[in-house]
């Protein structure tokens, strides 16, 4: 594609820019892996930048921002991922794929398809626990009468049922 005619005085044609954002070829799969036009992205610093730049665009769809540029991302399941979970008294701290640590409400833990676990981040986003994060909760999980529970700080929280991927959320 010849972009030169579409750029005037350092500004890109708005229609072309919209098309490029819509057709970025970026996809985030249910395991938290980024793909670009069918190829798995594996460079650690690139992945870190993509996870840090993941956000909701004004229209509510998932997008990635790197510097001033951004593009839409096809998200297969959840847009946020939890790498690790630690219990702190009655609370849970979760390390997101961005590297940030956040407190999560243990009462939001839910089981979904393929026995994946999800929590809600403080901003309300649905976050899927990686396999390592799920294993970090193993000592706190209980089963009783066919129901599963999370026990943290002496308090029990029933593990709910995840409703699945969310519709677009306009912010």
SERO-4910 file (N, C-alpha, C, O; in steps of 0.05 Angstrom, whole numbers):
BEGIN
 pado doro    nc1    nc2    nc3   cac1   cac2   cac3    cc1    cc2    cc3    oc1    oc2    oc3
  Unk    A     17    -24      0      0      0      0     18     25      0     36     27     17
  Unk    A     13     43    -18     29     67    -20     16     88     -1     -6     98     -7
  Unk    A     30     95     20     20    113     40     27    142     34     14    161     46
  Unk    A     46    147     17     55    174     12     33    193      4     31    215     16
  Unk    A     15    186    -15     -6    205    -23    -26    210      0    -41    229      0
  Unk    A    -27    191     19    -47    193     41    -36    211     64    -51    216     83
  Unk    A    -11    220     62      0    236     84      5    264     73     18    268     53
  Unk    A     -7    284     86     -5    312     78      5    328    101     -6    327    123
  Unk    A     27    342     97     39    359    118     42    344    144     38    355    166
  Unk    A     51    319    142     56    303    166     31    291    179     32    279    200
  Unk    A      7    296    167    -18    286    178    -30    265    159    -31    269    135
  Unk    A    -38    243    170    -49    221    154    -78    227    148    -93    238    164
  Unk    A    -86    218    124   -114    220    116   -131    205    137   -126    182    143
  Unk    A   -152    218    148   -168    206    170   -181    179    161   -184    161    178
  Unk    A   -190    177    137   -202    152    128   -182    129    127   -188    106    135
  Unk    A   -158    135    118   -137    114    117   -129    106    146   -126     83    152
  Unk    A   -127    126    163   -119    121    191   -140    103    204   -133     84    218
  Unk    A   -166    108    199   -188     92    210   -185     63    200   -188     44    216
  Unk    A   -180     60    174   -178     33    163   -154     18    175   -156     -6    181
  Unk    A   -131     32    178   -108     19    190   -113     10    219   -105    -11    227
  Unk    A   -128     27    234   -135     20    262   -154     -4    262   -151    -22    279
  Unk    A   -173     -5    244   -192    -27    243   -180    -53    234   -188    -74    243
  Unk    A   -159    -51    217   -147    -75    206   -119    -79    216   -101    -86    200
  Unk    A   -115    -76    242    -88    -78    253    -77   -106    251    -52   -110    250
  Unk    A    -94   -126    251    -85   -154    251    -76   -164    278    -66   -186    280
  Unk    A    -81   -148    299    -73   -156    326    -96   -172    339   -119   -165    336
  Unk    A    -88   -194    352   -108   -211    366    -96   -220    393    -72   -226    394
  Unk    A   -113   -219    413   -105   -229    440   -121   -254    445   -146   -253    447
  Unk    A   -108   -277    448   -122   -302    451   -130   -308    480   -123   -292    498
  Unk    A   -144   -330    484   -154   -336    511   -133   -343    531   -138   -345    555
  Unk    A   -108   -348    522    -86   -353    540    -69   -329    545    -49   -330    560
  Unk    A    -77   -306    535    -62   -281    539    -39   -276    520    -22   -260    525
  Unk    A    -39   -291    498    -18   -288    478    -27   -269    455    -50   -271    446
  Unk    A     -9   -252    447    -15   -234    425     -6   -247    399     15   -260    397
  Unk    A    -22   -243    378    -16   -252    351    -18   -228    332    -34   -210    337
  Unk    A     -3   -229    311     -5   -208    290     -7   -222    263     12   -235    254
  Unk    A    -30   -218    250    -35   -230    224    -27   -260    223    -15   -269    204
  Unk    A    -35   -274    244    -31   -303    246     -5   -312    258     -1   -336    262
  Unk    A     14   -294    263     39   -301    275     40   -294    304     32   -272    313
  Unk    A     49   -314    321     51   -309    349     73   -290    355     95   -292    345
  Unk    A     67   -269    371     88   -250    380    101   -261    405     88   -270    424
  Unk    A    128   -261    405    143   -274    427    163   -256    440    174   -263    461
  Unk    A    169   -233    428    190   -215    440    179   -204    466    158   -191    466
  Unk    A    193   -208    488    184   -201    515    178   -171    517    157   -164    529
  Unk    A    195   -154    507    190   -125    510    166   -116    493    151    -98    501
  Unk    A    162   -129    470    139   -122    453    114   -131    468     94   -116    468
  Unk    A    114   -155    479     90   -165    494     84   -147    518     61   -141    523
  Unk    A    104   -139    532    100   -121    555     88    -95    546     69    -85    559
  Unk    A     98    -83    524     86    -58    514     57    -62    506     41    -44    511
  Unk    A     51    -84    493     23    -89    484      5    -92    508    -17    -80    508
  Unk    A     13   -107    528     -4   -111    552     -8    -84    567    -30    -78    576
  Unk    A     14    -68    569     12    -42    583     -6    -23    567    -20     -6    579
  Unk    A     -5    -25    541    -21     -7    524    -49    -15    519    -64      0    507
  Unk    A    -57    -38    528    -85    -48    524   -105    -31    540   -101    -27    564
  Unk    A   -125    -21    526   -145     -4    539   -171     -5    523   -172    -17    501
  Unk    A   -191      7    534   -217      9    520   -216     35    504   -211     57    515
  Unk    A   -221     33    478   -224     57    461   -250     72    468   -266     61    483
  Unk    A   -253     96    458   -277    111    464   -303     97    457   -324    101    470
  Unk    A   -302     80    437   -326     65    429   -330     39    445   -348     24    440
  Unk    A   -312     34    465   -314     11    482   -300    -14    473   -297    -33    489
  Unk    A   -289    -14    449   -274    -37    440   -246    -37    451   -236    -16    459
  Unk    A   -234    -61    452   -206    -62    462   -187    -51    440   -191    -56    417
  Unk    A   -167    -37    449   -147    -25    432   -120    -26    446   -119    -29    471
  Unk    A    -99    -22    431    -72    -20    442    -61      7    435    -63     15    412
  Unk    A    -49     21    455    -37     47    450     -7     44    456      1     33    477
  Unk    A      9     52    437     38     54    441     46     82    432     44     89    409
  Unk    A     53     98    452     59    127    447     33    140    438     12    135    450
  Unk    A     34    157    417      9    170    408     -8    153    390    -31    161    384
  Unk    A      2    131    381    -12    114    361    -28     92    375    -20     82    397
  Unk    A    -50     84    363    -66     63    375    -81     48    352    -84     59    330
  Unk    A    -89     23    358   -103      7    339   -121    -13    354   -115    -20    377
  Unk    A   -142    -21    341   -161    -41    354   -148    -68    355   -131    -75    339
  Unk    A   -156    -83    375   -146   -111    380   -171   -129    381   -190   -123    395
  Unk    A   -170   -151    368   -190   -172    371   -184   -187    396   -163   -199    398
  Unk    A   -203   -187    415   -198   -201    441   -216   -225    441   -241   -223    440
  Unk    A   -204   -249    443   -218   -274    442   -235   -279    467   -257   -290    465
  Unk    A   -225   -272    490   -239   -278    515   -238   -254    534   -257   -239    534
  Unk    A   -217   -252    549   -215   -229    568   -192   -211    558   -173   -220    546
  Unk    A   -194   -186    564   -174   -167    557   -152   -164    578   -131   -152    573
  Unk    A   -157   -173    602   -138   -172    624   -131   -200    633   -147   -218    632
  Unk    A   -106   -203    642    -96   -229    651    -82   -225    678    -67   -206    682
  Unk    A    -86   -245    695    -72   -246    721    -50   -267    720    -56   -290    714
  Unk    A    -26   -258    726     -3   -277    725      1   -292    751      9   -315    752
  Unk    A     -5   -278    773      0   -289    800    -19   -278    820    -28   -255    817
  Unk    A    -26   -293    840    -44   -285    861    -31   -291    888    -20   -312    892
  Unk    A    -33   -271    906    -23   -275    934    -46   -268    953    -61   -249    948
  Unk    A    -48   -283    975    -68   -275    995    -55   -257   1016    -32   -263   1024
  Unk    A    -69   -236   1023    -60   -218   1044    -82   -214   1064   -100   -197   1059
  Unk    A    -82   -229   1085   -104   -228   1104   -129   -238   1091   -130   -260   1081
  Unk    A   -150   -221   1090   -175   -228   1077   -176   -219   1048   -197   -222   1035
  Unk    A   -155   -207   1038   -155   -196   1011   -137   -213    993   -121   -229   1002
  Unk    A   -140   -208    967   -123   -221    947   -109   -198    932   -121   -178    925
  Unk    A    -83   -203    927    -68   -185    909    -62   -200    884    -54   -224    885
  Unk    A    -66   -187    861    -62   -200    836    -42   -184    819    -43   -160    818
  Unk    A    -23   -199    807     -5   -186    789    -16   -190    760    -19   -212    751
  Unk    A    -22   -167    748    -33   -168    721    -11   -172    700     13   -170    707
  Unk    A    -18   -178    676      2   -182    654     17   -156    649     39   -157    637
  Unk    A      7   -133    658     21   -108    655     45   -106    675     62    -89    672
  Unk    A     45   -124    695     65   -123    716     54   -109    741     66   -111    762
  Unk    A     32    -94    738     20    -80    761      8   -100    780     -3   -120    773
  Unk    A      9    -92    806     -5   -108    827    -30    -92    835    -29    -68    839
  Unk    A    -52   -107    837    -78    -94    845    -91   -112    866    -87   -137    866
  Unk    A   -107   -100    883   -124   -116    901   -149   -124    887   -162   -108    873
  Unk    A   -157   -149    890   -181   -159    878   -199   -170    899   -190   -181    919
  Unk    A   -225   -167    895   -245   -178    914   -247   -208    911   -254   -217    889
  Unk    A   -241   -224    932   -243   -253    929   -271   -262    921   -274   -284    910
  Unk    A   -291   -246    928   -319   -253    921   -325   -251    892   -346   -260    883
  Unk    A   -306   -241    875   -311   -239    847   -300   -263    832   -303   -264    807
  Unk    A   -286   -281    846   -275   -304    832   -297   -321    820   -317   -328    833
  Unk    A   -294   -328    794   -314   -343    780   -301   -363    761   -279   -359    751
  Unk    A   -314   -385    757   -304   -407    740   -319   -405    713   -343   -401    712
  Unk    A   -303   -408    691   -315   -406    665   -309   -430    648   -304   -452    658
  Unk    A   -311   -427    622   -306   -448    603   -278   -460    607   -260   -446    614
  Unk    A   -276   -486    603   -251   -501    607   -239   -498    635   -215   -500    639
  Unk    A   -257   -493    654   -249   -490    683   -230   -467    688   -216   -467    708
  Unk    A   -230   -448    670   -213   -424    674   -225   -407    697   -250   -407    700
  Unk    A   -209   -393    712   -218   -376    733   -215   -347    725   -196   -340    710
  Unk    A   -233   -330    734   -234   -302    728   -239   -286    754   -251   -296    772
  Unk    A   -229   -262    754   -235   -242    776   -241   -216    762   -237   -212    739
  Unk    A   -252   -198    778   -256   -170    769   -234   -153    780   -227   -154    804
  Unk    A   -222   -136    763   -202   -117    771   -216    -94    785   -240    -91    783
  Unk    A   -201    -77    799   -214    -54    812   -230    -36    793   -249    -23    802
  Unk    A   -222    -35    767   -238    -18    749   -261    -33    736   -275    -23    719
  Unk    A   -266    -58    746   -289    -73    736   -284    -91    713   -302   -106    705
  Unk    A   -260    -91    701   -254   -108    679   -252   -137    688   -244   -143    710
  Unk    A   -260   -155    670   -259   -184    674   -230   -192    668   -220   -186    646
  Unk    A   -217   -206    686   -189   -215    681   -188   -245    685   -197   -257    704
  Unk    A   -175   -258    665   -172   -287    666   -146   -294    680   -125   -282    675
  Unk    A   -147   -313    698   -123   -323    712   -107   -342    694   -119   -360    682
  Unk    A    -81   -337    691    -64   -356    677    -63   -382    692    -72   -383    715
  Unk    A    -53   -403    680    -51   -428    694    -34   -425    720    -40   -437    741
  Unk    A    -12   -410    718      5   -406    741    -10   -392    764     -7   -398    787
  Unk    A    -27   -372    756    -42   -358    776    -63   -376    789    -68   -375    813
  Unk    A    -75   -393    773    -95   -412    784    -81   -431    804    -92   -437    825
  Unk    A    -57   -440    797    -42   -458    815    -35   -444    841    -33   -457    862
  Unk    A    -30   -418    840    -22   -403    864    -46   -402    884    -42   -395    907
  Unk    A    -70   -408    875    -93   -409    893   -100   -436    904   -118   -439    920
  Unk    A    -85   -457    895    -92   -485    901    -96   -490    931   -114   -504    939
  Unk    A    -79   -478    947    -81   -483    977   -105   -470    989   -112   -476   1012
  Unk    A   -118   -452    974   -141   -437    985   -168   -448    974   -189   -437    982
  Unk    A   -167   -467    956   -192   -477    944   -203   -501    960   -188   -519    968
  Unk    A   -229   -501    963   -243   -523    977   -267   -532    961   -279   -517    946
  Unk    A   -273   -558    964   -298   -568    952   -315   -580    974   -306   -595    991
  Unk    A   -341   -573    972   -360   -583    992   -387   -586    979   -398   -567    968
  Unk    A   -398   -610    980   -424   -616    969   -427   -607    940   -448   -596    932
  Unk    A   -406   -611    924   -408   -604    896   -403   -575    889   -404   -568    866
  Unk    A   -398   -559    909   -393   -530    905   -363   -525    911   -351   -538    928
  Unk    A   -352   -505    898   -324   -497    903   -323   -471    917   -340   -453    912
  Unk    A   -304   -468    935   -301   -445    952   -272   -436    952   -254   -452    949
  Unk    A   -268   -410    956   -242   -398    960   -241   -390    990   -258   -374    998
  Unk    A   -221   -399   1004   -218   -392   1032   -194   -374   1035   -171   -382   1030
  Unk    A   -199   -349   1044   -178   -329   1047   -182   -315   1074   -203   -305   1080
  Unk    A   -161   -316   1090   -162   -302   1116   -185   -312   1134   -197   -296   1149
  Unk    A   -191   -338   1133   -212   -349   1149   -240   -344   1139   -259   -353   1151
  Unk    A   -243   -331   1117   -269   -326   1105   -272   -342   1079   -254   -344   1063
  Unk    A   -296   -353   1075   -302   -369   1052   -318   -353   1031   -336   -339   1038
  Unk    A   -310   -356   1006   -324   -343    984   -331   -365    964   -314   -379    954
  Unk    A   -357   -367    957   -365   -386    937   -355   -377    910   -357   -354    903
  Unk    A   -344   -396    895   -335   -390    868   -359   -390    849   -372   -410    846
  Unk    A   -364   -367    837   -387   -364    820   -383   -375    792   -362   -387    787
  Unk    A   -402   -370    776   -401   -379    748   -396   -355    730   -411   -335    731
  Unk    A   -375   -356    714   -369   -334    696   -389   -333    673   -397   -353    662
  Unk    A   -398   -309    666   -418   -305    645   -406   -305    617   -421   -304    597
  Unk    A   -380   -307    615   -367   -307    588   -358   -279    580   -362   -260    594
  Unk    A   -347   -278    555   -337   -252    545   -359   -231    546   -383   -237    541
  Unk    A   -351   -207    551   -370   -185    554   -375   -171    528   -359   -172    509
  Unk    A   -398   -158    526   -404   -141    503   -386   -117    505   -373   -112    526
  Unk    A   -385   -101    484   -369    -77    483   -379    -59    505   -403    -54    508
  Unk    A   -361    -47    521   -368    -29    543   -359     -1    535   -335      4    533
  Unk    A   -377     17    531   -370     45    525   -363     59    551   -378     57    571
  Unk    A   -340     72    551   -331     85    576   -334    115    573   -328    130    591
***
